[in-house]
Amino acid sequence: MTAQASTPFVQIRRPERVPKQTIELQIDGHAVKVPEGTTILGASRSIGIEIPTLCYLETLRPVNVCRLCLVEVEGARVLVPSCSRAVEAGMVVRTGSDRVRHARKMVLELLASSVDLSTTPGMTDLLAEYDCKPERYGPPAPAAAAGARDAAVCGHHEPPDPDFAATVAQPVVVDNELYVRDYAKCVLCYKCVEACGVDHQNSFAIAVAGRGFDARISTELAVPLPGSACVYCGNCIAVCPTGALMAKREFDLRAEGAWKAEEQTSTDTICPYCGVGCTLTLHVQDNEIVKATSPLDNGITMGNLCIKGRFGWRFVQRKREAGSAEAGSAEAGSADAGSADAGSADAGSRTQ
């Protein structure tokens, strides 16, 4: 019998790519070698130099809107966004020059004077580091009425009041039971739009509407969230850097002054709802699940979840509450029965 020639396995993986060229540059006096295509931000972080960012996230395409990550490149006319500018051979970068610090201070002061940054992680330290004084722009202007900013028409502006600093203050929007929208905290980083759009979810339920200071995140025609294309995946919440988008449970606990982030524990588990196997990080406070997230570096989720993974854990509390209610009813029934038995015995003893 003639031996058959062995059939080679079909190669289903991506073909091997040509190794990237190594780029040499200098950052703050340090010689750095990184692969071609690395951003200045990535190169800086590789040697332990941190550059502040608001609109950048490693799972989203850079949109260069916050302008906090600007750095100085020798020979360049303007400061460049480090989150998107790729390194070049021989490049000399300064991440903390006087020019850079002045630009960042201006950006931070303008943000802090117009936006509520109280729930933005690390912002208090950042404002102190750059000696920011947002109060120099004046007291904040009164909050806009509900829906007023959504009704703004491009090209139609009222003269600003010089006695106040312009703000985006407005009432919190609570139109569903899963998460709230507090646009008084929105810095227009575009992260939620990117996560809802082409980068992840492709629902396109929200976008940027308006121009200039009237620009804001909005649903189509500013309809309530339940009437929009939103699928309540909550991926916009996961990427929001300021707390403008927040899960309802966290919002309620913060309003009560009961949110204790430093006391919370987290446990990784696998979502039980389907076979994809998304990793969930359950955040627990006082023996109660208060939030579910997913790791950004997880190869399956990249930090994204669906409505079931993001919010489907609430049945755990409801079962516990139902059990507590049944136990309470049973205890109350036992107590009532005991009281009735005692009353009957007492009545019988009196008749004898």
Secondary structure, DSSP 8 states (H G I E B T S, - for coil): ------------S--------EEEEEETTEEEEEETT-BHHHHHHHTT-----SS--TTS-----S-TTEEEETT-SS-EETTT-B--TT-EEESS-HHHHHHHHHHHHHHHHHS--TTSTTHHHHHHHTT--GGGG-SB-----TTTTTT--TT------TTSB-------B--SSSEEE-GGG-----HHHHHHTTTTT----EEEESSGGG-EEEEGGG--GGGSS-----HHHHH-SSSSEEEHHHHHHHHTT---GGG-EEEEEE-SSSSS--EEEEEEETTEEEEEE--TT-TTTTT---HHHHHTTHHHHHHHHHHHHHHHHHHHHHHHHHHHHHHHHHHHHHH-
